[in-house]
Amino acid sequence: MGNRNFCNRVSRIGALVIFCLYFACYADLSFAVQQTALIPLEDFFKNPESTAFQISPDGKHIAFLKPWQNRLNVYVQKVNDVKPVRVTHSIHRDIIWFGWAYNRRIAYVQDKQGDENWQAYAVDIDGANFLALTPFEGVKVQPVDGLEEDDDHVLIALNRRDKRIFDVYRLNVNTAELKLIAENPGNVTRWVTDNDGKLRVAVATDGANISLLYRKTESGPFKAIITTNFKSAIRPLFFTFDNRFLYVSSNVNRDKSAIYKYDIENGKHLDLIYEHPEVDVNRLLRSKKRKVITGVGYITTKHQFHFFDEKRKKLQDMLEKRLPGYEVFISDNSKDETRMIIRTYSDKSLGAYYYYDRLHKEFKKLSDVSPWIDENNMAEMQPIQYQSRDGLTIHGYLTLPKGVAPQNLPLVVNPHGGPWLRNRWTFDPQVQFMTNRGLAVFQVNYRGSTGYGKAFWQAGFKEWGKKMLDDVTDGVHWLIREGIADPERIGIYGASFGGYTTLAGLAFTPDLYVCGVDYVGISNIFTWLNSIPAYWEPYRQMFYEMVGEPEKDKKLLTAASPLFHADKIKVPLFVAQGANDPRVKKAESDQIVEAVKKRGIEVQYMVKKNEGHGFRNEENRFEFYRAMEDFFSKHLGSKKEAQQ
């Protein structure tokens, strides 16, 4: 609530469907429905009309992002006004994150050309008093606490002293004055404040183990309360309202993470708040005004809520009744929790934002995110599951072209990045773009994906290019057996670890795919591990345990690195890379492009000098997806727009 929006305000993200039954129903139908007409590529990938709406602590103003000169900038308007004021003037990069410093001032962050060295800025809600808060070259800012009761200050962390670690500072948002309040001893990876904004908990690591540190007062020394191997962790969420205990998400002595009340001083799990038998639970909801824990959120195939508080449940029921067919979230509140921003999501729409005044029962739409997207023309994202060759249940999603029989279709396999993430049910512009061009799209939560418990996550350790890839391959063969995918028209496309999986798929299952698109992907695990950002250095030993240690596991990593098996890649490849990528350096793409080209295989290579780990600038997205459209049209026979 209130100016806590400065602290990490990012949009937060039913029964399983047995997909063969779904197809069996369709098999006997006559497809009288016309195929959807081609939708302009720009409609999928241009900047939103408006997004990221946030309400001021006093509930009198709304701020949001909106394009100006093709870049997302911050706008502010009074709640009952329709004429917003643009308060930022960015023309080189989108502003992708902002928050309320207090009622009259906005703070935001930007990097330079994709380098991810985020710098903080502030400006008044009328556009006056612009100030660079952290104008330090090559330094990255992280939010810690918005300090709701202090209009002048916020807490931030900076790696100014040592690029590997972050110290905590009290920052004056009106003058840019910095005061060091906690120097990192060299192993702290996260700082946690209590409800009064006092820095009292830290998470530290030696690379393989994680320690929870605690102090009674902000002036006292930290002491280690509990140390666990990183596979079993206690993740602090926030303090109880009396600041005595913590609420945590923990998988200590259990497989699935669950929500607990935790005695931080004595290192003991107390009450079990909520657990789910199938998935991890990491999100706890609260009313700070009423000092009540209201519920939890978690993801099965879709996002789910479980409420403990009847008032919050009634509010959710009312919102879902008003907005049927969508996932509905309260994305922001005024400090007194009477005025709020509502956000909707679905698989066919980027959703919309609404304003709701609980006192006056005023409910109004603020904006569709992308009003040019017609939900009726979008494809349905279907949850699926299948068995891997060694008996694991693998979950994923399949999106089919609208109005086309689900038989013998060209297929694009789209593995997610991370790899310690997961796909979820949502609107994905690139998936909808591909299905609109006539391609089926398969997304799989292979072993190693998070959200399904400790055992499933650990099953992916040191399995890059092996069992993790087998899970993807098994899903493709399942779709072929079901008659959905044409075995002669299967491509693969992914970003980051998904780009690695693309290259691994082409190298290690060379007869399965007819083409591949690698977007900022890893080709050589050795060079990737050797070039990780300095602020990932505390996690190096974890990477070694999850992926492999270069010396001890040299044979394993050589076998898993596509670069050393480039001679097996025999189909056309398209590679895209940001020149300033700090996570997957340009050398990863350079190496594989050179190795495959040497063999006379068709390789298309796109490098953007003003981008990092993915393309944020609108014109670069257009160019990339236009090239991908041409590539898949040529090699998979999918449709493409006529060029003007």
C-alpha positions in Angstrom: 0.0 0.0 0.0 1.0 3.6 -0.4 4.6 4.4 -1.4 5.6 0.7 -0.9 5.1 0.8 -4.7 8.7 1.9 -5.0 9.6 -1.6 -3.8 9.6 -4.1 -6.7 6.2 -3.2 -8.2 5.9 -5.7 -11.0 2.7 -7.1 -12.2 2.2 -10.5 -10.4 1.7 -13.0 -12.1 -8.5 -25.5 -12.5 -8.5 -28.9 -13.3 -6.0 -30.5 -15.7 -7.3 -31.1 -19.2 -6.6 -34.5 -20.8 -6.0 -33.1 -24.3 -6.6 -36.3 -26.3 -10.3 -36.2 -25.1 -10.5 -32.6 -26.3 -9.3 -33.7 -29.8 -11.5 -36.7 -29.8 -14.5 -34.4 -29.6 -13.2 -32.3 -32.5 -12.3 -35.2 -34.7 -15.8 -35.8 -35.9 -16.8 -32.2 -36.4 -17.1 -30.5 -39.7 -14.9 -27.4 -39.6 -17.3 -24.8 -40.9 -15.6 -22.1 -39.0 -13.4 -20.0 -41.3 -9.8 -19.7 -40.5 -8.9 -16.4 -38.9 -7.5 -13.7 -41.2 -3.9 -12.7 -40.9 -3.5 -10.0 -38.2 -0.8 -7.4 -38.7 2.4 -8.4 -37.0 2.6 -5.0 -35.3 -0.6 -5.6 -33.5 1.0 -8.4 -31.5 4.3 -6.7 -30.7 3.8 -2.9 -30.5 3.8 -1.2 -27.1 0.5 -1.3 -25.2 -2.0 1.5 -25.3 -1.6 1.9 -21.5 -0.3 -0.4 -18.8 1.1 -0.7 -15.3 -1.6 1.5 -13.6 -0.8 2.4 -10.0 -2.8 4.5 -7.5 -1.2 7.1 -5.2 -1.1 6.4 -1.5 -3.8 9.0 -0.9 -5.9 7.6 -3.7 -6.2 10.9 -5.5 -4.0 10.2 -8.6 -3.3 7.4 -11.0 0.0 6.8 -12.8 0.6 4.5 -15.7 2.8 3.8 -18.7 1.9 5.0 -22.2 3.9 5.3 -25.4 5.3 8.7 -26.4 7.6 8.8 -29.5 7.4 4.9 -29.5 8.7 4.6 -26.0 6.8 3.8 -22.8 6.7 6.9 -20.5 5.0 7.7 -17.2 1.7 9.6 -17.2 -0.2 10.9 -14.2 -3.9 11.9 -13.9 -6.3 12.8 -11.2 -8.7 9.9 -10.4 -11.7 11.7 -12.0 -9.8 13.3 -14.8 -9.4 12.0 -18.4 -6.5 14.2 -19.3 -3.2 12.7 -18.2 0.1 14.6 -17.9 3.2 13.0 -19.2 5.9 13.4 -16.6 8.9 11.6 -18.2 10.6 12.2 -21.6 12.4 9.0 -22.5 13.1 8.6 -26.2 15.8 5.9 -26.2 14.4 3.2 -24.0 11.1 2.2 -22.6 10.5 2.9 -18.9 9.5 -0.6 -17.7 9.2 0.0 -14.0 8.0 2.9 -11.8 6.3 3.5 -8.5 5.0 6.1 -6.1 7.7 7.6 -3.9 4.9 9.5 -2.2 1.7 11.3 -3.2 3.5 14.0 -5.2 6.5 12.2 -6.6 7.2 9.3 -8.9 10.4 7.2 -8.9 11.4 5.0 -11.9 14.4 3.0 -13.2 16.1 2.7 -16.6 19.1 0.9 -18.0 21.2 1.9 -21.1 20.9 -0.2 -24.2 19.9 -3.3 -22.4 22.9 -3.5 -20.0 20.6 -4.0 -17.0 22.6 -1.6 -14.9 19.3 0.0 -13.6 19.6 3.6 -12.5 16.9 5.4 -10.4 15.2 8.7 -11.2 12.5 10.8 -9.6 10.0 13.4 -10.9 7.0 15.3 -9.5 3.6 14.4 -10.7 3.4 17.6 -12.8 6.7 16.8 -14.5 8.8 19.2 -12.4 11.9 18.6 -10.3 13.4 15.8 -12.3 16.4 14.2 -10.5 18.8 11.4 -11.3 18.9 9.6 -8.0 21.7 7.1 -8.7 23.9 8.5 -11.5 26.6 5.9 -11.2 28.0 4.3 -14.3 27.9 0.5 -14.3 26.0 0.3 -11.0 22.7 -1.5 -10.5 20.0 -0.4 -8.2 17.6 -2.7 -6.4 14.5 -1.6 -4.4 14.4 -2.7 -0.7 11.5 -0.7 1.0 9.4 2.2 0.0 9.1 3.5 3.6 5.4 4.3 3.6 5.5 6.7 6.5 8.5 8.7 5.1 7.8 11.0 2.2 11.5 11.9 1.7 13.2 8.5 1.8 13.3 5.0 0.4 15.7 2.1 1.0 17.7 0.8 -2.0 20.6 -1.5 -2.5 23.5 -0.7 -4.8 26.5 -2.7 -6.0 28.5 0.6 -6.1 31.3 -0.6 -3.7 31.6 -4.1 -5.1 29.9 -5.2 -8.3 29.2 -8.6 -6.8 27.2 -7.5 -3.8 24.6 -4.9 -2.8 24.9 -2.5 0.2 21.7 -0.9 1.6 21.3 2.9 1.5 18.7 5.3 2.7 18.0 7.5 -0.4 16.3 10.9 -0.3 14.1 11.0 -3.3 14.0 14.9 -3.3 17.7 15.6 -3.0 19.4 12.3 -4.0 21.3 12.2 -0.7 22.5 8.7 0.1 23.3 7.3 3.6 24.7 3.8 4.0 22.8 1.8 6.6 24.0 -1.7 6.0 27.3 -2.8 4.4 27.2 -6.2 2.8 29.7 -8.5 4.4 30.1 -10.3 1.1 27.5 -13.0 1.2 24.1 -11.3 1.6 21.8 -11.8 -1.4 18.6 -10.3 0.0 17.6 -7.7 2.6 14.2 -7.7 4.4 12.6 -4.9 6.5 9.9 -5.1 9.1 6.6 -3.3 9.0 8.3 -0.1 10.3 10.9 -0.1 7.5 13.7 -1.3 9.8 16.2 -3.6 8.2 16.1 -6.7 10.4 16.4 -9.9 8.2 18.9 -10.9 5.5 19.5 -13.9 3.4 23.1 -15.0 2.9 24.8 -17.7 0.9 28.2 -19.4 0.7 27.3 -20.6 -2.7 25.9 -24.0 -1.7 24.1 -23.2 1.6 21.6 -20.5 2.5 21.5 -18.8 5.9 18.7 -16.7 7.4 20.1 -13.8 9.4 18.2 -11.8 12.0 18.6 -8.9 14.4 16.2 -7.5 17.0 16.9 -3.9 16.1 18.3 -2.1 13.1 21.3 -1.0 15.1 22.2 -4.5 16.3 24.4 -7.1 14.7 23.0 -9.8 12.4 23.2 -13.4 13.6 22.6 -16.6 11.6 19.4 -18.3 12.8 19.3 -21.3 10.5 21.5 -22.6 7.6 20.2 -25.1 5.0 21.4 -26.4 1.7 20.0 -24.2 -1.1 17.7 -27.0 -2.2 15.7 -26.6 1.0 15.1 -22.9 1.7 13.1 -20.6 3.9 12.0 -17.7 1.8 10.9 -14.6 3.9 7.7 -13.0 2.7 7.0 -10.3 5.4 6.8 -9.8 9.1 3.8 -10.5 11.2 1.9 -7.3 12.1 3.5 -7.1 15.5 7.0 -7.5 13.9 7.8 -10.5 16.2 7.6 -13.3 13.6 7.9 -13.9 9.9 5.6 -15.3 7.3 7.7 -17.5 5.0 7.4 -19.9 2.1 9.4 -23.0 3.1 10.2 -26.4 1.6 12.4 -27.5 4.5 11.6 -31.2 5.3 8.9 -31.3 2.6 8.7 -31.4 -1.2 6.2 -28.6 -2.0 6.8 -25.2 -0.6 4.1 -24.1 1.8 3.3 -20.9 3.8 4.2 -20.9 7.5 4.4 -18.6 10.4 8.0 -18.6 11.5 9.7 -17.9 14.8 12.7 -16.0 13.4 14.4 -15.4 16.7 14.5 -19.1 17.6 14.5 -20.6 14.1 11.3 -22.6 14.3 8.4 -23.2 12.0 5.2 -22.4 13.8 1.7 -22.5 12.2 1.2 -24.1 8.8 -0.8 -21.4 7.0 -1.4 -23.2 3.7 -0.1 -26.0 1.6 -1.2 -27.5 -1.8 -0.6 -31.2 -2.7 0.4 -30.6 -6.3 2.3 -27.2 -6.5 4.4 -24.8 -4.5 2.7 -22.0 -2.7 4.7 -18.8 -2.5 2.2 -15.9 -2.4 0.6 -14.7 0.8 -2.1 -11.9 0.7 -2.7 -9.4 3.5 -4.6 -6.3 4.4 -2.2 -3.9 6.1 -5.0 -1.6 7.0 -7.0 -4.2 8.9 -3.9 -6.2 9.9 -5.4 -9.4 8.5 -3.9 -12.3 6.5 -6.5 -12.6 3.8 -5.4 -15.5 1.5 -2.9 -17.2 -0.7 -2.3 -17.4 -4.4 -0.7 -20.2 -6.4 -0.6 -21.7 -9.9 -1.8 -25.1 -11.0 -2.7 -24.9 -14.7 -4.1 -21.5 -14.0 -3.8 -19.0 -11.1 -5.8 -19.9 -8.0 -6.8 -18.1 -4.8 -7.7 -19.5 -1.4 -9.1 -17.0 1.0 -9.1 -17.0 4.8 -10.9 -13.7 5.1 -14.6 -13.4 4.3 -14.4 -9.7 3.3 -11.6 -10.4 0.8 -13.4 -13.4 -0.6 -16.6 -11.4 -1.1 -14.7 -8.7 -2.9 -13.0 -11.3 -5.2 -16.4 -12.9 -5.9 -17.9 -9.5 -6.8 -15.0 -8.6 -9.1 -15.1 -12.0 -10.9 -18.9 -11.6 -11.3 -18.4 -8.2 -12.9 -15.5 -9.4 -15.1 -16.5 -13.0 -16.1 -14.1 -15.2 -18.1 -10.9 -13.5 -16.8 -8.4 -14.0 -14.1 -9.0 -11.0 -11.8 -6.4 -9.4 -9.5 -6.2 -6.4 -7.3 -3.0 -5.0 -8.5 -2.8 -1.9 -6.3 -4.5 -0.1 -3.4 -4.6 3.3 -1.8 -3.1 3.3 1.6 -6.6 3.2 3.3 -7.5 0.3 1.0 -10.7 2.0 -0.2 -9.6 2.7 -3.8 -7.9 0.1 -5.9 -6.7 -0.8 -9.3 -8.1 -4.1 -10.8 -6.3 -6.0 -13.5 -7.7 -8.8 -15.7 -5.8 -11.5 -17.7 -6.7 -14.3 -20.0 -5.2 -16.5 -22.7 -6.8 -14.5 -25.4 -6.3 -10.9 -24.2 -3.7 -8.8 -22.6 -6.5 -7.7 -20.4 -7.6 -4.3 -19.0 -7.3 -2.1 -15.9 -10.2 -0.9 -13.8 -10.7 1.6 -11.0 -12.9 0.7 -8.0 -13.9 2.9 -5.1 -15.2 0.6 -2.4 -16.8 3.5 -0.4 -18.8 5.0 -3.2 -19.2 1.8 -5.2 -17.7 3.5 -8.3 -16.4 1.0 -10.9 -14.9 2.1 -14.2 -12.7 0.9 -16.9 -9.3 2.8 -17.2 -7.9 1.1 -20.3 -7.5 -2.0 -22.3 -3.8 -2.9 -22.5 -4.0 -3.6 -26.3 -7.5 -2.7 -27.5 -6.7 -3.6 -31.1 -6.5 -7.3 -30.1 -9.8 -8.9 -30.8 -10.3 -11.9 -28.4 -12.6 -13.6 -30.9 -9.6 -14.0 -33.2 -7.2 -15.4 -30.6 -6.5 -19.1 -30.0 -7.2 -21.0 -26.9 -4.3 -22.0 -24.7 -5.0 -25.6 -23.5 -3.3 -27.2 -20.5 -2.0 -30.6 -21.3 -0.1 -33.4 -19.6 1.8 -36.5 -20.7 4.2 -39.1 -19.3 8.0 -38.8 -19.9 9.9 -41.9 -21.0 11.0 -42.5 -17.4 7.5 -42.0 -15.9 7.4 -38.4 -14.8 4.2 -36.5 -15.4 5.0 -33.5 -17.5 2.7 -30.5 -17.7 2.5 -27.9 -20.5 0.3 -25.9 -22.8 -0.8 -26.4 -26.4 -2.2 -23.6 -28.5 -3.7 -24.5 -31.9 -4.6 -22.3 -34.9 -8.1 -21.1 -34.7 -10.6 -22.6 -37.1 -8.3 -25.4 -38.3 -8.7 -29.1 -37.6 -6.2 -30.3 -35.0 -4.6 -32.8 -37.4 -1.2 -32.9 -39.1 -0.3 -29.3 -38.2 3.0 -27.6 -38.5 4.3 -27.2 -35.0 6.7 -24.9 -33.2 8.1 -26.1 -29.9 8.6 -23.2 -27.6 10.6 -24.1 -24.5 10.7 -21.6 -21.7 13.8 -19.8 -20.4 15.3 -19.9 -17.0 15.4 -22.9 -16.8 14.2 -22.5 -13.2 10.9 -21.0 -14.2 7.6 -22.3 -15.6 5.1 -21.6 -18.3 1.7 -20.5 -17.1 -1.8 -19.8 -18.6 -1.7 -16.3 -20.0 -1.8 -14.2 -23.1 1.5 -14.7 -25.0 1.8 -12.3 -28.0 4.4 -14.5 -29.8 2.3 -17.6 -29.3 -0.8 -15.9 -30.6 1.2 -14.5 -33.5 2.5 -18.0 -34.5 -1.0 -19.6 -34.3 -2.4 -16.8 -36.4 0.1 -17.8 -39.0 -1.2 -21.3 -38.9 1.3 -22.9 -36.5 0.5 -25.0 -33.5 2.6 -24.0 -30.5 3.8 -26.4 -27.8 5.1 -25.1 -24.4 6.4 -27.6 -21.9 7.3 -27.4 -18.2 10.2 -29.9 -18.4 11.8 -31.3 -15.3 13.8 -28.5 -13.6 10.9 -26.1 -14.0 9.8 -24.5 -10.7 6.4 -24.6 -9.1 6.0 -28.4 -9.0 8.0 -29.1 -5.9 11.6 -29.8 -4.9 11.9 -33.3 -6.4 10.7 -32.2 -9.9 13.1 -29.2 -9.8 16.1 -31.3 -8.7 15.3 -33.9 -11.4 16.7 -31.3 -13.8 20.0 -30.9 -12.1 22.9 -31.6 -14.5 20.4 -32.7 -17.1 20.8 -29.9 -19.6 20.5 -31.4 -23.0 19.7 -34.8 -21.5 16.6 -35.6 -19.6 15.3 -32.0 -19.7 15.6 -32.3 -23.5 14.0 -35.8 -23.4 10.9 -34.3 -21.8 10.6 -31.9 -24.7 11.2 -34.6 -27.2 8.7 -37.0 -25.6 6.1 -34.3 -25.8 6.7 -33.8 -29.5 6.5 -37.5 -30.1 3.2 -37.6 -28.1 1.8 -34.9 -30.4 2.9 -36.8 -33.5 1.3 -40.0 -32.2 -1.9 -38.1 -31.5 -2.0 -37.0 -35.1 -1.8 -33.4 -34.2 1.7 -32.6 -35.4 3.1 -33.2 -38.9 6.4 -34.9 -38.3 7.8 -33.3 -41.4 7.0 -29.7 -40.3 8.3 -29.3 -36.7 10.4 -26.3 -35.7 11.8 -25.1 -32.4 12.1 -21.6 -31.0 13.2 -20.3 -27.6 14.9 -17.5 -25.7 17.6 -17.7 -23.1 17.6 -21.2 -21.8 14.9 -21.8 -24.4 17.5 -20.7 -27.0 19.9 -23.2 -25.5 17.2 -25.9 -25.8 16.7 -24.9 -29.4 20.3 -25.5 -30.2 20.4 -28.7 -28.1 17.3 -30.0 -29.9 18.9 -29.3 -33.3 22.2 -30.9 -32.3 21.0 -33.9 -30.1 17.8 -34.8 -31.9 18.8 -33.7 -35.4 16.1 -35.7 -37.2 13.2 -34.2 -35.2 13.2 -30.6 -36.4 13.3 -29.0 -39.8 14.5 -25.6 -38.5 15.2 -23.6 -35.3 15.3 -20.1 -33.9 17.7 -19.3 -31.1 17.0 -16.0 -29.3 19.8 -15.0 -26.8 20.6 -18.6 -26.1 23.6 -20.3 -24.6 25.7 -22.4 -26.9 28.8 -23.2 -24.8 28.2 -23.9 -21.1 31.8 -23.3 -20.3 32.0 -19.8 -21.7 28.6 -18.9 -20.3 29.6 -19.9 -16.8 32.9 -18.0 -17.2 31.0 -14.8 -18.2 28.1 -14.5 -15.8 27.4 -11.0 -14.4 29.4 -10.1 -11.3 26.2 -9.9 -9.2 25.5 -13.6 -9.9 28.9 -14.6 -8.5 27.4 -15.5 -5.0 25.4 -18.2 -6.8 28.3 -19.7 -8.7 28.5 -22.9 -6.6 24.7 -23.3 -6.9 25.1 -23.1 -10.7 27.8 -25.7 -10.5 25.6 -28.1 -8.6 22.5 -27.5 -10.8 24.4 -27.4 -14.2 27.9 -28.7 -13.7 31.3 -27.7 -12.6 33.7 -26.9 -15.5 36.7 -29.0 -14.2 35.0 -31.8 -12.4 32.1 -32.2 -14.9 34.1 -31.3 -18.0 32.9 -34.4 -19.9 29.3 -33.7 -18.9 29.3 -30.1 -20.0 31.1 -30.8 -23.2 28.4 -33.4 -24.0 25.7 -30.9 -23.1 27.1 -27.8 -25.0 25.6 -27.6 -28.5 28.7 -25.8 -29.8 30.8 -29.0 -29.6 28.1 -30.8 -31.5 27.5 -28.2 -34.2 28.5 -30.8 -36.8 25.2 -32.6 -36.1 23.1 -29.5 -36.9 21.8 -30.0 -40.4 18.8 -27.7 -40.7 18.4 -23.9 -41.1 19.1 -21.8 -38.1 18.1 -18.2 -37.2 19.9 -16.6 -34.3 19.1 -13.2 -32.6 21.2 -11.5 -30.0 21.5 -8.2 -28.1 25.0 -6.8 -28.2 24.9 -5.7 -24.6 23.4 -8.8 -23.1 24.9 -9.1 -19.5 23.4 -12.6 -18.9 24.1 -14.4 -22.2 27.0 -12.7 -23.8 27.1 -12.1 -27.6 29.9 -14.5 -27.8 27.5 -17.4 -27.2 25.7 -16.5 -30.4 28.9 -15.6 -32.4 30.3 -19.1 -31.6 27.4 -21.2 -32.8 26.8 -19.0 -35.9 30.4 -19.4 -37.0 30.5 -23.2 -36.3 27.3 -23.9 -38.2 28.1 -21.6 -41.1 31.4 -23.3 -41.6 29.5 -26.5 -42.5 27.5 -24.7 -45.2 24.2 -24.8 -43.2 21.9 -21.9 -43.7 22.3 -19.4 -40.8 20.6 -16.1 -40.4 22.1 -13.8 -37.7 20.5 -10.7 -36.3 22.4 -8.5 -33.8 21.0 -5.3 -32.2 23.6 -2.9 -30.9 21.1 -1.2 -28.6 19.7 -4.3 -26.9 20.5 -6.7 -24.1 18.8 -9.9 -23.0 15.9 -9.7 -25.4 14.7 -6.8 -27.6 12.8 -4.1 -25.7 12.7 -1.4 -28.4 9.5 -1.7 -30.4 11.1 -1.4 -33.8 13.6 -4.1 -33.0 10.8 -6.4 -32.0 9.1 -5.8 -35.3 12.2 -6.6 -37.2 12.9 -9.8 -35.3 9.4 -11.2 -35.5 9.1 -10.2 -39.2 12.3 -12.2 -39.9 11.0 -15.1 -37.8 7.7 -15.0 -39.8 9.6 -15.3 -43.0 11.8 -18.0 -41.6 8.9 -20.2 -40.5 7.0 -19.5 -43.7 10.0 -20.7 -45.7 10.7 -23.9 -43.7 7.4 -24.8 -42.1 5.0 -23.5 -44.7 3.2 -21.2 -42.4 1.4 -18.1 -43.6 2.9 -14.6 -43.7 1.8 -11.1 -44.3 2.3 -9.6 -47.8 5.1 -7.1 -47.7 4.3 -3.6 -48.7 
